Amino acid sequence: MGFLTPMYELGEYLAWTRSGVIQLPDFQRGYKWEDERIRQLLVTVLRGHPLGAVMLLKTGNTQVRFKPRLVEGVDLPSETAAKYLLLDGQQRLTSLTQALSGDGAVATKDSRGKLLDRRYLVHMETALSDPNRVDDSVISIPGEGVVRTNFGKEIVLDLVDHDKQREQGYFPLHLLYGDYMSWILELSDRELGKRFHERFIKPAATYDIPAIVLDENTDKAAVATVFEKVNTGGLPLNVFELLTAMFAGDADFYESTGADFRLNDDWKETQLKWAAYPVLTAVENTDFLQAVTMLATRKRQLADTSERPPAISAKREDVLKLSLGDYLEWRGPLREAFIWAATFLADRHIFAPRDVPYPKQLVPLAAIKVVLGPDADLISVSERLVRWFWCGVLGELYGSTIETRFTRDIESVPAWAKGETEVATPRTLQDASFVESRLHSLRTRNAAAYKGIAALILAGGAHDWMEDRALDKVQYVDLAVDIHHVFPQKWCNDNGIDDEHRESIVNKTAISARTNRVIGGSAPSVYLTVIKNRAQIDAGRLDQLLETHLVNAERLRTDDFDGYFRERRESLCQLVEKAIGKPVQRDTDEGHAEEDSTQFEPANLIEDSIPEDR
């Protein structure tokens, strides 16, 4: 087996994927990248930063007869011959091929798994204003070219055609390697077009990506081995491991203590301090470092009196700039702040690690607590923090590539929470939205909002149906509480209830293992009688217990699934509205359900492998 390591321009790669010169071997997985990862990849290209090598296998080998398939988004005759098979770099090249050529529409998904068509543009003035603002300048918009708000009723940004793009200063990135000149020449601001061409378009023409090209003598076993190695070893190095090595070599610490600083041992000490708070097992060592980085960069920003103070950051490159002094300064306050965050979650009836909607949201929450200090527990401040928290959870805003959101949170939430005047509403509150049909597709713990709604029901005073005990922190463990079906799976299957309604959070609630065993697969009309007799209570008392779960007992006694589903769906909508302080659009009965199960990848709708009812 031999190989070469040439450099090719990105424009060449795009031409090759579009013409079928580069194709995928048949064993490659499908395209999986999310919208935000694609946007960040485009930012990398515009900044001229390296994005890593790709690995290619030359075809024509009699020993290796993989069936090729075209890169997704490329439409060519099936018999198109490939010159190279792409072994590593599929997600990157597929993203670039779709975003930077053709019509620029990329078939992707958001952090929750909702399927999307997106296009990518760059705001020229923003990109040119400051090298640090290139990230802010690249936007992702719906495939139709129009950004809407208020559940699609109001247009925020209309970039549907080239004239409107030029008018508002947004360059469509699918022209970066296409006919960009015609677009630029029709700009009214010729100077802007000239500067953008010099700064971004011209350098992109020579943007190189290294390749490792395996020759045609490579046998199939070697290809399989190489493929396995590059796909398991292709993850970025852990910043915790890198800082461990850097901190261990800190000369000042060694001089003052006579020993090297062991970051790994220090992290174990942190975990030991958190041992009494199970939810904190969801916090990773890199999360802790991100919180330290935000506070350290915030301190530098506040101390800087120049016109361009350094930005607050939680990005990997800034984590790697931490000094041991930074870490030691903020370690103690953050250890306590994360413990405070655990009690914050307990007050929201979130007790177990698997029930934490977004472990990553604890990073800005802990940093915000450090900034606020004791004020975080004042009633008005606490109420605002609770709203911010639920907006993040129910708006599903912390699912992927959330460093920018972290920094916006710590920049705006503390002052807003304290009620300071002339402070803008934090972006997390602005961005949060929820539609009624999302309740249909919330089916598993894979979704943060699923766990959030379950916690809101508990926090509303939910009691177990058999023992009339409030499902608080103690009873949650003692009663082995879990999320189960109200109309059991077996009954639903026997009565023709579809997956969409049977598995929805609308048909689920948190009850004890004992109560769930009594329910079994029986009709509600049957199991309510059994519960009433075993608990030795009258029907009125049982009705009250069911009401703590927002369940109408009469619908269960008559086995009226449709009536139950409509009423509880509305109750859950009202529950969400109260939590986020915003209206929930009722879109289901309007005939255009925006977020029902058909809008999501099937893998995101598979129920957790946790025993429920039969």
Buried (B, 14 or more C-beta within 10 A) or exposed (E): EEBEEEEBBBBBBBBBBBEBBBBBBEEBEEBEBBBBBBBBBBBBBBBEEEBEBBBBBBBEBEEBEBEBBBBBBBEEEEEEEBBBBBBBBBBBBBBBBBBBBBEBBBBBBBBBBBEBEBBBBBBBBBBBEEEEBBBBBBBBBBBEBBBBEEBBEEEEBBBEEBEBBBEEBBBBBBBBBBEBEEBBEEBEEEEBBEBBBEBBBEBBEEBBBBBBBBEBEBEEEBBEEBBEEBBEEEEEEEBBEBBBEBBBEBEEBEEEEEEEBEBEEBBEEBBEBBEEBBBBBBBBBBBBBBBBBBBBBBBBBEEEEEEEEBBBBBBBEBBBBBBBEBBBBBBEBBBEBBBBBBEBBBEBBBBBBBBBBBBBBBBBBBBBBBBBEEBBBBEEBBEBBBBBBBBBBBBBBBBBEBBBBBBBBBBBBBBBBBEEEEBEEBBBBBBBBBBBBBBBBBBBBBBBBBBBBBBBBBBEEBBBBBBBBBBBBEBBEEBEBBBBBBBBBBBBEEEEBEBBBBBBBBBBBBBBEBBBEBBBBBBBEBBBBBBBEEBEBEEEEBBEBBBBBBBBBEBBBEBBBEBBBBBBBBBBBEBBBEBBEBEBBBBBEEEEBBBBBEBBEEEBBEEBEEEBBB
